[in-house]
């Protein structure tokens, strides 16, 4: 079977890097190849960022460039994601660029977790960690779920899938 290739930007808390790999692996079992343009910061570069040796303006410019290339933005939702300023910024930037925004709860989450403010405003879909749900969202099927994959009331959602 030929893979369907999706160019995506995966917004996530860097503590959740393993979930980005897991997401890629999960959808590959359904015949999808995710080409991810997001930034995965190496420890030595994280020190430079923490010490403000790289300006926020430079980071924002790089993120926007990488997002423009992607056709969709996926937000990995973990327990601490809502506290990450850059994740919230990336969601707003994706909305401004007209990108569909898909929230995916991390694998293993059973209880409801706080969702980043901008994801509440601009999500096209928010789904549980299930390959069929993620693939449906990638294909433009709007759906809103709880972390366990059960239906959830639709949130505001600001993007329209064309």
Residue pairs with C-beta under 8 A, 6 or more apart in sequence:
1 31
2 31
3 28
3 31
3 32
3 33
4 31
4 32
4 33
5 32
5 33
5 35
6 32
6 33
6 34
6 35
6 71
6 72
6 138
7 35
7 37
7 69
7 70
7 71
7 72
8 34
8 35
8 36
8 37
8 70
8 71
8 72
8 73
8 74
9 36
9 37
9 38
9 66
9 67
9 69
9 70
9 72
9 73
9 74
9 90
9 94
9 99
10 20
10 23
10 34
10 36
10 38
10 73
10 74
10 75
10 76
11 38
11 73
11 74
11 75
11 76
11 87
11 90
11 91
11 94
12 19
12 20
12 38
12 75
12 76
12 78
12 81
12 87
13 76
13 78
13 80
13 81
13 84
13 87
14 40
14 41
14 46
15 78
15 80
16 76
16 78
16 81
16 106
17 40
19 76
19 78
19 106
19 107
20 36
20 38
20 40
20 76
22 107
23 34
23 74
23 76
23 104
23 134
24 34
24 36
26 129
26 131
26 134
27 34
27 131
27 134
27 135
27 138
28 34
29 131
30 131
30 132
30 135
32 135
32 138
34 74
37 66
37 67
37 69
37 70
38 66
39 62
39 63
39 66
41 49
45 54
48 54
49 59
59 86
60 89
60 93
63 86
63 89
63 90
63 93
64 93
64 97
67 73
67 90
67 93
67 94
67 97
67 99
68 97
70 99
71 99
71 100
72 99
72 100
72 101
72 102
72 138
73 90
73 91
73 94
73 99
73 100
73 101
73 102
74 101
74 102
74 103
74 104
75 81
75 87
75 90
75 91
75 101
75 102
75 103
75 104
75 116
75 119
75 123
76 104
76 106
77 103
77 104
77 105
77 106
77 109
77 113
77 115
77 116
77 119
77 126
77 147
78 106
78 109
78 113
79 106
79 109
79 113
81 87
81 113
81 114
81 115
81 116
82 88
82 113
82 114
82 115
82 116
82 117
84 116
87 116
88 116
88 117
88 118
88 119
89 118
91 101
91 116
91 118
91 119
91 122
92 118
92 122
94 101
94 122
95 101
95 118
95 121
95 122
95 158
95 159
98 159
99 159
100 124
100 125
100 140
100 159
100 161
101 119
101 122
101 123
101 124
101 159
102 123
102 124
102 125
102 126
102 127
102 134
102 137
102 138
103 115
103 119
103 123
103 125
103 126
103 127
104 126
104 127
104 128
104 129
104 134
104 137
105 113
105 126
105 127
105 128
105 129
105 145
105 146
105 147
106 129
106 147
107 129
108 129
109 128
109 129
109 147
109 148
110 147
110 148
111 147
112 146
112 147
113 147
115 126
115 155
119 126
120 155
120 156
121 155
121 156
121 157
121 158
122 156
122 157
122 158
122 159
123 144
123 155
123 157
123 158
123 159
124 137
124 140
124 142
124 157
124 159
124 160
124 161
125 136
125 137
125 141
125 142
125 143
125 144
126 143
126 144
126 145
126 152
126 155
127 133
127 134
127 136
127 137
127 143
127 144
127 145
127 149
128 145
128 146
128 147
128 148
128 149
128 150
129 147
129 149
130 149
133 143
133 145
133 149
136 143
137 143
140 161
142 157
142 161
143 151
144 151
144 152
144 153
144 154
144 155
144 157
145 151
145 152
146 152
